[in-house]
């Protein structure tokens, strides 16, 4: 996620510290990202 924010800042799309574009900032929108990890203990029997 941090690398994405750094890229947005380098190309001039970062309007604030939340990684939103100027248009998103005007509309009070921000990006929300999360990490999901699923672990499978065993495969199904079917």
C-alpha positions in Angstrom: 0.0 0.0 0.0 2.8 2.4 0.8 4.4 1.9 -2.6 1.0 2.8 -4.2 0.8 6.1 -2.2 4.4 6.9 -3.2 3.6 6.3 -6.8 0.5 8.5 -6.7 2.6 11.3 -5.0 5.3 11.0 -7.7 2.8 11.5 -10.6 0.9 14.3 -8.8 -2.3 12.5 -8.0 -2.0 12.6 -4.3 -4.3 15.2 -2.9 -3.8 14.3 0.8 -2.3 11.6 3.0 -5.1 9.1 2.2 -4.1 8.5 -1.4 -7.1 10.1 -2.9 -7.0 12.0 -6.2 -8.0 15.7 -6.3 -11.5 14.7 -7.6 -11.9 12.1 -4.8 -10.9 14.7 -2.3 -13.5 17.1 -3.6 -16.1 14.4 -3.2 -14.8 13.4 0.3 -13.8 9.9 -0.9 -10.7 7.9 0.1 -9.3 4.5 -1.0 -9.7 1.7 1.5 -7.5 -1.4 1.1 -7.2 -4.4 3.2 -5.3 -7.7 3.3 -7.1 -11.0 3.5 -5.3 -14.3 4.0 -7.1 -17.6 3.8 -5.4 -20.8 5.0 -6.9 -24.1 4.0 -6.1 -27.0 6.4 -7.5 -29.7 4.1 -9.3 -30.1 0.8 -13.0 -30.9 0.8 -13.9 -34.6 0.4 -16.2 -34.3 -2.5 
